[in-house]
Protein backbone atom coordinates (compact mmCIF):
# COMPACT_ATOMS: atom_id res chain seq x y z
CA UNK A 1 0.00 0.00 0.00
CA UNK A 2 2.11 2.85 -1.24
CA UNK A 3 0.54 6.12 -0.29
CA UNK A 4 1.68 9.70 -0.70
CA UNK A 5 3.73 10.79 2.27
CA UNK A 6 1.37 12.49 4.68
CA UNK A 7 2.32 14.53 7.72
CA UNK A 8 2.50 12.40 10.84
CA UNK A 9 -0.51 12.74 13.10
CA UNK A 10 -0.07 14.06 16.62
CA UNK A 11 -0.71 10.50 17.84
CA UNK A 12 2.02 9.02 15.68
CA UNK A 13 4.46 11.78 16.72
CA UNK A 14 3.70 10.97 20.37
CA UNK A 15 4.32 7.24 19.80
CA UNK A 16 7.56 7.86 17.90
CA UNK A 17 8.78 10.14 20.72
CA UNK A 18 8.08 7.32 23.19
CA UNK A 19 9.86 4.88 20.86
CA UNK A 20 12.98 7.09 20.86
CA UNK A 21 12.89 7.05 24.68
CA UNK A 22 13.00 3.22 24.69
CA UNK A 23 9.44 2.29 25.63
CA UNK A 24 7.73 -0.90 24.40
CA UNK A 25 4.34 -1.19 22.72
CA UNK A 26 1.50 -3.70 22.42
CA UNK A 27 -1.20 -3.12 19.78
CA UNK A 28 -4.73 -4.40 20.28
CA UNK A 29 -8.22 -3.67 18.95
CA UNK A 30 -9.20 -3.35 22.63
CA UNK A 31 -8.28 -0.94 25.41
CA UNK A 32 -6.89 -3.21 28.14
CA UNK A 33 -6.32 -2.09 31.73
CA UNK A 34 -4.14 -5.06 32.62
CA UNK A 35 -2.67 -7.39 30.01
CA UNK A 36 -2.88 -11.04 30.92
CA UNK A 37 -0.56 -13.81 29.86
CA UNK A 38 -1.54 -15.38 26.53
CA UNK A 39 -0.23 -18.27 24.49
CA UNK A 40 1.83 -16.81 21.65
CA UNK A 41 1.49 -18.52 18.30
CA UNK A 42 2.81 -18.26 14.75
CA UNK A 43 1.10 -19.36 11.58
CA UNK A 44 2.90 -22.40 10.16
CA UNK A 45 2.40 -22.35 6.39
CA UNK A 46 3.44 -25.99 5.93
CA UNK A 47 0.95 -27.20 8.57
CA UNK A 48 -1.63 -24.55 7.56
CA UNK A 49 -2.38 -23.74 11.20
CA UNK A 50 -1.24 -21.70 14.16
CA UNK A 51 1.37 -23.37 16.38
CA UNK A 52 2.49 -22.48 19.92
CA UNK A 53 5.50 -20.18 20.12
CA UNK A 54 6.97 -20.25 23.62
CA UNK A 55 5.46 -19.87 27.09
CA UNK A 56 2.40 -17.81 28.01
CA UNK A 57 3.41 -14.14 28.11
CA UNK A 58 2.58 -10.55 27.28
CA UNK A 59 4.34 -9.67 24.03
CA UNK A 60 5.51 -6.17 23.12
CA UNK A 61 7.66 -4.49 20.50
CA UNK A 62 10.02 -1.51 20.55
CA UNK A 63 8.56 -0.41 17.18
CA UNK A 64 5.46 1.81 17.28
CA UNK A 65 4.62 1.01 13.64
CA UNK A 66 4.31 -2.72 14.43
CA UNK A 67 2.00 -2.01 17.39
CA UNK A 68 -0.15 0.36 15.30
CA UNK A 69 -0.40 -2.30 12.57
CA UNK A 70 -1.47 -4.94 15.12
CA UNK A 71 -4.02 -2.56 16.68
CA UNK A 72 -5.70 -1.93 13.32
CA UNK A 73 -5.06 -5.03 11.19
CA UNK A 74 -6.14 -8.09 13.15
CA UNK A 75 -8.72 -10.90 13.18
CA UNK A 76 -11.16 -8.85 15.27
CA UNK A 77 -11.46 -6.12 12.64
CA UNK A 78 -11.09 -8.53 9.71
CA UNK A 79 -12.53 -11.93 10.68
CA UNK A 80 -10.99 -14.64 8.50
CA UNK A 81 -13.45 -15.58 5.76
CA UNK A 82 -11.95 -17.99 3.28
CA UNK A 83 -8.73 -16.43 2.09
CA UNK A 84 -9.49 -12.78 2.86
CA UNK A 85 -7.19 -12.29 5.87
CA UNK A 86 -3.49 -12.80 6.37
CA UNK A 87 -1.07 -10.47 8.13
CA UNK A 88 2.68 -10.48 8.54
CA UNK A 89 4.83 -8.21 10.69
CA UNK A 90 8.37 -8.07 11.99
CA UNK A 91 11.82 -7.07 10.80
CA UNK A 92 13.23 -8.15 7.44
CA UNK A 93 16.61 -6.99 6.12
CA UNK A 94 16.87 -4.58 9.07
CA UNK A 95 13.63 -2.83 8.07
CA UNK A 96 10.11 -2.99 9.49
CA UNK A 97 8.08 -5.43 7.41
CA UNK A 98 4.30 -5.05 7.45
CA UNK A 99 2.05 -6.91 5.02
CA UNK A 100 -1.56 -7.97 4.57
CA UNK A 101 -3.96 -9.02 1.84
CA UNK A 102 -5.38 -6.71 -0.81
CA UNK A 103 -8.89 -7.36 0.54
CA UNK A 104 -7.90 -6.11 4.00
CA UNK A 105 -6.30 -2.99 2.54
CA UNK A 106 -9.41 -2.33 0.45
CA UNK A 107 -11.64 -2.62 3.52
CA UNK A 108 -9.65 -0.17 5.67
CA UNK A 109 -11.94 2.66 6.63
CA UNK A 110 -12.78 3.71 10.17
CA UNK A 111 -11.08 0.95 12.18
CA UNK A 112 -9.28 2.00 15.33
CA UNK A 113 -7.35 0.29 18.08
CA UNK A 114 -5.10 0.94 21.03
CA UNK A 115 -1.37 0.96 21.59
CA UNK A 116 -0.43 0.05 25.15
CA UNK A 117 2.87 1.56 26.33
CA UNK A 118 5.25 -0.21 28.74
CA UNK A 119 8.54 0.29 30.54
CA UNK A 120 11.17 -1.96 28.97
CA UNK A 121 12.46 -2.99 32.46
CA UNK A 122 9.42 -5.26 32.92
CA UNK A 123 10.26 -7.34 29.80
CA UNK A 124 13.02 -9.53 28.45
CA UNK A 125 14.19 -9.38 24.85
CA UNK A 126 13.25 -12.32 22.63
CA UNK A 127 14.35 -10.79 19.31
CA UNK A 128 15.10 -7.39 17.81
CA UNK A 129 11.37 -6.71 17.44
CA UNK A 130 9.79 -8.82 20.21
CA UNK A 131 10.03 -8.56 23.98
CA UNK A 132 8.11 -10.65 26.52
CA UNK A 133 6.89 -10.33 30.09
CA UNK A 134 5.94 -13.43 32.02
CA UNK A 135 3.77 -11.49 34.48
CA UNK A 136 0.44 -9.72 34.03
CA UNK A 137 1.17 -6.07 33.45
CA UNK A 138 -0.56 -2.69 33.47
CA UNK A 139 0.35 -0.25 30.71
CA UNK A 140 1.83 3.13 31.59
CA UNK A 141 -0.33 4.71 28.88
CA UNK A 142 -2.95 3.61 26.37
CA UNK A 143 -3.10 5.57 23.11
CA UNK A 144 -5.93 5.31 20.59
CA UNK A 145 -4.78 4.87 16.96
CA UNK A 146 -6.66 5.00 13.67
CA UNK A 147 -6.17 3.86 10.07
CA UNK A 148 -4.47 7.20 9.39
CA UNK A 149 -1.65 6.25 11.79
CA UNK A 150 -0.66 3.15 9.77
CA UNK A 151 2.76 2.99 8.12
CA UNK A 152 2.67 4.13 4.48
CA UNK A 153 4.57 1.08 3.21
CA UNK A 154 2.34 -1.91 3.94
CA UNK A 155 3.06 -4.63 1.40
CA UNK A 156 0.42 -6.80 -0.24
CA UNK A 157 0.57 -10.57 0.29
CA UNK A 158 -1.71 -13.42 -0.62
CA UNK A 159 -3.28 -15.80 1.89
CA UNK A 160 -0.17 -18.02 1.75
CA UNK A 161 2.05 -15.04 2.66
CA UNK A 162 3.52 -14.69 -0.84
CA UNK A 163 4.41 -11.12 -1.78
CA UNK A 164 2.26 -9.66 -4.55
CA UNK A 165 4.27 -7.37 -6.83
CA UNK A 166 2.76 -4.04 -7.90
VOMIMAR-839862 format. One line per field, with one value per residue: x, y, z of N, C-alpha, C in turn; residue number from 1. Coordinates in pm, 1 decimal, m for minus. Atoms other than C-alpha are relative to their C-alpha. Example, Ala and Ser with C-alpha at 12.3 -4.5 7.8 and 13.67 -1.06 7.14 Angstrom:
<recs>
n.east	(89.0,m82.0)
n.north	(m119.0,m119.0)
n.up	(0.0,m6.0)
ca.east	(1230.0,1367.0)
ca.north	(m450.0,m106.0)
ca.up	(780.0,714.0)
c.east	(90.0,m77.0)
c.north	(120.0,109.0)
c.up	(0.0,73.0)
nr	(1,2)
</recs>
This chain:
<recs>
n.east	(85.7,m85.4,79.9,m77.8,m45.0,91.1,m54.2,31.2,101.5,m49.0,m8.1,m118.9,m115.8,m10.4,m50.8,m139.2,m78.8,m13.1,m89.6,m137.3,m36.0,m23.1,117.7,51.5,138.7,85.5,118.5,118.6,124.3,68.4,m68.8,m15.7,m54.6,m108.1,m19.2,m18.3,m86.0,66.7,m84.8,m39.8,2.2,m37.9,65.2,m91.1,53.0,m4.0,107.1,121.5,66.3,m78.9,m71.3,m49.2,m129.7,m50.5,87.1,99.2,m68.9,48.9,m99.3,m8.1,m101.3,m54.6,34.0,137.4,70.5,49.3,113.8,112.4,46.1,71.7,121.5,96.9,13.4,6.4,116.7,121.5,50.1,11.1,14.9,m38.1,107.1,m70.6,m138.5,m0.2,m87.5,m132.7,m80.2,m139.2,m67.1,m128.5,m114.7,m57.9,m111.8,m18.7,107.7,132.0,73.4,142.7,68.0,131.9,62.7,61.8,137.2,m6.0,m34.0,116.5,107.2,m38.8,83.2,5.6,m47.3,m90.4,m49.1,m72.5,m139.2,m29.8,m139.9,m60.9,m140.2,m79.6,m57.3,91.0,m1.2,m129.1,m7.4,5.2,m62.3,m14.6,131.3,95.1,m36.4,105.5,11.5,64.2,91.8,105.1,m62.1,83.1,m72.1,m22.6,92.2,73.1,19.0,89.0,m54.4,96.0,m54.5,m91.6,m129.3,m73.2,m119.2,33.4,m59.6,50.6,m7.9,114.6,m31.4,117.3,34.5,m112.8,m108.9,m85.8,4.4,60.9,m72.0,85.6)
n.north	(m115.9,m116.7,m120.7,m122.2,m30.2,m91.4,m42.7,88.8,m49.4,m28.7,130.1,71.4,m74.2,35.3,137.2,2.2,m61.0,104.2,101.3,m51.7,6.4,138.9,71.2,112.4,m18.3,116.0,m46.1,83.1,m69.4,m29.6,m71.9,101.0,m59.6,86.1,106.2,133.2,90.2,71.5,94.0,m52.3,98.8,m42.2,79.7,90.2,15.9,141.3,70.6,m78.1,m28.4,m70.0,89.0,m68.4,m64.2,m36.9,1.4,m107.1,m126.2,m122.9,m36.0,m142.5,m33.3,m135.5,m73.3,m51.2,37.4,138.4,m2.6,m65.2,100.2,105.8,m59.0,m25.0,115.5,118.2,86.3,m60.5,m93.7,68.5,144.1,83.1,59.6,57.2,m44.9,m146.3,m59.3,47.1,m115.6,33.5,m115.4,28.9,m68.1,74.3,m78.7,m115.0,m96.7,45.3,68.6,9.1,46.1,60.4,28.1,m110.8,m17.3,m74.8,m138.6,m62.6,m17.7,m95.8,m120.7,m70.6,84.8,m60.4,93.6,m62.0,37.4,1.3,m39.6,64.1,m18.4,113.4,72.8,107.9,99.4,51.5,m2.7,128.1,m27.7,m143.0,m65.8,57.1,11.6,71.6,m3.4,123.3,m41.9,m93.0,m131.7,m116.2,m96.3,m134.2,m83.0,65.6,m103.7,41.0,m19.4,17.9,40.9,m105.1,13.4,113.8,m21.1,m19.5,102.9,134.5,80.9,85.7,143.1,85.0,76.1,87.6,m88.3,m31.7,m140.9,m33.3,m113.7,m105.9)
n.up	(0.0,10.2,m5.3,m2.6,m134.8,m68.1,m128.3,m111.4,m92.7,m135.3,m68.2,47.8,m52.6,m142.3,m8.2,43.9,m108.0,m102.4,57.0,m13.2,m142.6,m37.6,m50.3,79.0,40.9,31.2,72.0,m17.3,34.3,m126.6,m107.5,m104.7,m122.6,m48.8,97.9,m57.9,75.8,109.3,73.0,130.9,108.1,135.3,103.0,69.6,135.7,39.0,m71.6,23.4,m127.1,m100.3,m91.8,m120.3,17.1,m131.6,m117.7,m14.4,m27.1,61.9,101.0,33.9,100.0,m12.9,122.2,m1.8,123.4,m11.7,m93.0,69.3,97.2,m73.0,m57.4,107.3,90.0,m85.8,27.1,m55.3,100.6,129.1,m28.4,114.4,80.8,114.2,12.2,m3.5,m100.7,m39.3,m40.0,m28.8,m57.5,m60.9,58.5,111.8,55.8,m89.5,18.8,m44.1,106.4,m28.0,121.2,m14.1,129.2,72.8,m49.8,m125.9,32.5,64.3,m99.2,m102.9,3.3,m128.7,m109.3,m97.0,m100.4,m111.2,m23.7,m143.3,m15.8,m116.9,m34.9,48.9,m113.8,m40.2,107.7,45.3,145.9,70.7,129.9,21.8,4.4,m96.6,m140.6,m72.3,m145.5,m46.4,m106.5,42.4,m4.9,30.9,83.4,m52.3,77.8,108.3,102.2,108.6,134.6,108.9,129.5,43.1,m67.6,57.0,81.9,141.5,85.6,m25.9,121.8,28.0,6.6,16.5,m120.0,m32.1,m37.8,113.5,35.3,129.1,59.5,57.6)
ca.east	(0.0,210.9,54.0,168.5,373.4,137.3,231.6,250.1,m50.5,m6.6,m71.0,202.2,445.6,370.5,431.7,755.7,878.1,808.4,986.2,1297.6,1289.3,1299.8,944.0,772.8,433.6,149.5,m119.6,m473.3,m821.5,m919.9,m828.0,m689.4,m632.3,m413.6,m266.6,m288.4,m55.5,m153.8,m23.2,183.5,149.4,281.0,109.9,289.9,240.2,343.7,94.9,m163.1,m237.8,m124.3,136.9,249.4,550.0,697.2,546.3,240.0,340.7,258.0,434.1,551.4,765.6,1001.9,855.7,546.2,462.1,430.6,199.6,m15.3,m39.9,m147.5,m401.6,m570.4,m505.6,m613.9,m871.7,m1115.7,m1146.4,m1108.6,m1252.6,m1099.2,m1344.8,m1195.3,m872.9,m948.5,m719.2,m348.8,m107.4,268.0,483.0,837.3,1182.3,1322.6,1660.9,1687.5,1362.7,1011.0,808.3,429.6,205.4,m155.9,m395.6,m537.6,m889.4,m790.1,m630.2,m940.6,m1164.1,m964.7,m1194.3,m1277.8,m1108.3,m927.7,m735.1,m510.4,m137.3,m42.9,287.2,524.8,853.8,1117.1,1246.1,942.0,1025.9,1302.2,1419.4,1325.2,1434.5,1509.6,1136.5,978.7,1003.1,810.6,689.0,593.6,377.3,43.9,117.0,m56.2,35.3,182.9,m33.3,m295.1,m309.9,m593.4,m478.4,m666.2,m616.7,m446.7,m165.5,m66.2,275.7,266.6,456.5,233.7,306.0,42.0,57.2,m171.5,m328.0,m16.9,205.4,352.0,440.6,226.1,427.0,276.0)
ca.north	(0.0,284.7,612.2,969.5,1079.4,1249.5,1453.2,1239.6,1273.8,1406.0,1049.9,902.4,1178.2,1096.9,723.8,786.1,1014.1,732.0,488.0,708.6,704.7,322.4,229.1,m89.6,m119.1,m370.1,m311.6,m439.7,m366.9,m335.1,m93.7,m320.6,m208.7,m506.1,m738.5,m1104.1,m1381.2,m1537.9,m1827.4,m1680.6,m1851.7,m1825.9,m1935.8,m2239.7,m2235.3,m2599.4,m2719.9,m2455.0,m2374.4,m2169.5,m2337.0,m2248.0,m2017.8,m2024.8,m1986.7,m1781.0,m1414.3,m1054.6,m967.0,m617.2,m448.6,m151.1,m41.0,181.1,100.7,m271.7,m201.2,35.7,m230.2,m494.5,m256.4,m193.2,m502.7,m808.7,m1090.0,m884.6,m612.1,m852.6,m1193.4,m1463.6,m1558.1,m1798.6,m1643.2,m1277.8,m1229.3,m1279.7,m1047.2,m1047.5,m821.1,m806.5,m706.7,m814.8,m699.0,m457.8,m282.6,m299.1,m543.3,m505.2,m691.4,m797.0,m902.4,m671.3,m735.8,m611.2,m298.8,m233.1,m261.8,m17.5,266.3,370.7,94.7,199.6,28.6,93.9,95.6,5.3,155.7,m21.1,29.4,m196.0,m299.2,m525.8,m734.3,m953.0,m937.7,m1232.1,m1079.0,m739.2,m671.0,m882.0,m855.6,m1064.7,m1032.6,m1342.8,m1148.6,m971.8,m607.3,m269.0,m25.5,313.2,471.0,360.9,556.8,531.4,487.1,499.5,386.4,720.3,625.0,314.7,299.4,413.1,107.5,m190.7,m462.7,m679.6,m1056.6,m1342.4,m1580.4,m1801.5,m1504.2,m1468.7,m1111.8,m966.2,m737.3,m404.5)
ca.up	(0.0,m124.2,m28.8,m69.7,226.5,467.8,771.6,1083.8,1309.6,1661.8,1784.2,1567.8,1672.0,2036.6,1980.4,1789.6,2071.6,2319.0,2085.8,2086.2,2467.8,2469.4,2562.8,2440.2,2271.8,2242.2,1978.3,2027.6,1894.9,2263.3,2541.1,2813.6,3173.1,3262.1,3001.1,3092.1,2986.0,2653.0,2449.3,2164.6,1829.5,1475.1,1158.2,1015.5,639.1,592.8,856.5,756.2,1119.5,1416.4,1638.2,1991.6,2012.4,2361.6,2708.9,2800.5,2810.6,2728.2,2403.3,2312.1,2050.3,2055.1,1718.1,1728.3,1363.6,1443.2,1738.7,1529.7,1256.5,1512.1,1668.0,1331.5,1119.3,1315.3,1318.3,1527.1,1264.0,970.8,1068.4,849.8,575.8,327.7,209.0,286.4,586.7,636.5,813.0,854.0,1068.5,1198.6,1080.4,744.2,611.8,907.5,807.4,949.2,741.2,744.6,501.6,457.0,183.9,m80.6,54.3,400.1,253.8,44.7,352.3,566.9,662.7,1016.8,1217.9,1532.6,1808.0,2103.5,2158.7,2515.2,2633.1,2874.2,3053.7,2897.3,3245.6,3291.5,2980.3,2844.8,2484.9,2262.6,1930.9,1780.7,1744.1,2021.1,2398.4,2651.8,3008.8,3202.5,3447.9,3402.6,3344.8,3347.5,3070.8,3159.1,2887.7,2636.9,2311.3,2058.7,1696.4,1367.2,1007.3,939.3,1178.8,977.3,812.1,447.7,320.8,393.6,140.0,m24.4,29.3,m61.7,189.2,174.8,265.7,m83.8,m177.9,m454.9,m683.4,m789.7)
c.east	(90.2,m88.5,93.0,40.4,m89.0,66.5,m41.0,m104.3,64.3,17.0,127.1,127.7,24.4,59.2,145.8,92.0,21.1,93.6,146.0,48.3,15.5,m118.2,m37.0,m148.6,m69.2,m125.8,m114.2,m123.1,m75.9,88.1,3.4,66.5,117.5,13.2,33.4,91.3,m83.5,99.6,38.9,m2.1,44.1,m74.7,106.1,m60.4,m5.4,m112.4,m136.4,m80.6,93.6,62.6,54.3,142.0,50.1,m105.1,m101.9,72.6,m85.3,110.4,m6.3,113.1,56.2,m36.5,m147.8,m77.6,m55.0,m122.2,m122.5,m62.1,m84.4,m130.5,m110.2,m27.2,12.2,m128.3,m129.8,m62.7,m25.8,m10.7,34.3,m122.8,68.7,143.5,10.6,107.9,130.6,76.2,138.3,66.9,129.5,108.7,58.4,106.7,17.3,m103.7,m130.7,m73.3,m145.1,m69.0,m135.7,m59.5,m61.4,m140.9,m2.5,29.2,m117.9,m110.9,38.0,m87.7,8.0,43.5,91.6,41.4,78.1,142.7,26.2,150.7,54.4,144.7,74.8,52.6,m85.1,m2.1,140.4,m4.7,m0.5,66.7,9.6,m135.4,m100.9,61.7,m116.5,8.5,m75.1,m86.7,m109.1,53.8,m99.1,80.6,17.7,m96.7,m71.8,m37.2,m85.7,66.2,m107.7,72.5,103.0,137.3,84.4,120.5,m41.5,45.2,m42.9,m1.4,m125.6,49.4,m128.3,m20.4,113.0,127.2,101.0,m18.2,m60.0,72.6,m99.5,m4.5)
c.north	(122.0,122.9,119.4,26.2,109.2,40.9,m98.4,65.6,28.9,m130.3,m72.8,69.4,m36.7,m140.5,m8.4,65.1,m101.8,m111.1,44.0,m6.1,m143.4,m74.7,m114.5,19.7,m133.2,54.0,m98.3,76.1,45.4,83.0,m96.7,65.0,m79.1,m115.8,m130.7,m82.2,m74.7,m94.4,62.1,m111.6,65.5,m86.6,m81.0,m30.8,m147.8,m80.1,65.0,21.5,77.4,m101.6,83.2,50.4,48.3,m6.2,113.5,128.4,118.3,39.6,149.3,19.5,139.1,89.7,40.6,m42.4,m143.1,m3.0,65.9,m98.3,m107.2,52.3,14.8,m124.4,m126.9,m77.5,53.0,94.7,m66.4,m150.8,m83.2,m63.1,m54.3,46.7,152.2,58.2,m76.8,126.0,m48.8,126.1,m45.2,84.0,m91.4,88.9,132.4,110.9,m58.8,m57.5,m16.6,m40.2,m59.5,m18.8,125.9,26.2,76.8,147.0,73.2,30.3,96.0,123.5,71.8,m87.8,81.2,m107.3,77.4,m52.4,19.8,19.8,m55.5,43.2,m127.9,m88.0,m119.9,m115.7,m53.5,m10.1,m141.9,12.3,150.8,71.6,m54.4,m13.7,m68.5,22.1,m126.1,25.1,86.9,140.7,110.4,95.5,133.4,98.4,m89.1,111.0,m55.5,32.1,m29.2,m44.2,102.3,m6.2,m115.9,46.0,9.4,m114.8,m141.4,m75.7,m86.1,m143.4,m76.2,m78.4,m92.1,78.5,25.6,147.9,18.0,123.6,99.2,m10.5)
c.up	(0.0,m10.3,m10.9,144.1,58.1,131.2,108.7,88.8,135.5,77.6,m39.6,49.1,146.6,16.2,m42.2,104.0,112.2,m47.7,16.8,144.6,49.6,59.2,m93.5,m23.3,m27.0,m66.7,13.9,m49.5,125.1,93.1,118.5,121.8,55.1,m98.1,71.0,m88.8,m103.0,m65.7,m134.2,m104.7,m130.2,m98.2,m72.8,m136.9,m40.3,64.3,m21.1,128.2,92.0,94.1,116.5,m23.0,136.0,109.1,m4.5,42.1,m46.6,m96.8,m28.9,m100.0,26.6,m118.7,m0.7,m124.2,4.8,91.4,m63.9,m98.6,68.9,60.5,m104.6,m83.9,83.1,m29.9,60.9,m102.2,m134.8,24.1,m123.5,m66.4,m124.1,0.4,m2.2,90.8,14.4,38.4,41.0,53.3,64.5,m64.0,m107.1,m63.2,74.4,m19.7,53.0,m120.2,46.0,m129.1,34.9,m139.3,m61.6,52.0,131.3,m28.6,m62.4,100.6,112.8,m11.9,133.7,116.9,93.0,98.8,103.8,6.5,148.2,15.7,131.6,19.9,m39.0,114.3,41.9,m100.3,m22.2,m153.2,m56.7,m137.0,m15.8,4.5,100.7,138.6,71.3,150.7,40.9,123.2,m61.6,21.9,m38.7,m87.4,71.8,m64.6,m98.9,m98.6,m113.6,m134.1,m103.9,m127.1,m50.3,64.2,m55.4,m81.2,m146.8,m90.2,37.0,m132.0,m14.3,m13.7,m31.6,129.7,46.0,29.2,m111.8,m35.2,m138.0,m52.2,m58.5,m150.7)
nr	(1,2,3,4,5,6,7,8,9,10,11,12,13,14,15,16,17,18,19,20,21,22,23,24,25,26,27,28,29,30,31,32,33,34,35,36,37,38,39,40,41,42,43,44,45,46,47,48,49,50,51,52,53,54,55,56,57,58,59,60,61,62,63,64,65,66,67,68,69,70,71,72,73,74,75,76,77,78,79,80,81,82,83,84,85,86,87,88,89,90,91,92,93,94,95,96,97,98,99,100,101,102,103,104,105,106,107,108,109,110,111,112,113,114,115,116,117,118,119,120,121,122,123,124,125,126,127,128,129,130,131,132,133,134,135,136,137,138,139,140,141,142,143,144,145,146,147,148,149,150,151,152,153,154,155,156,157,158,159,160,161,162,163,164,165,166)
</recs>
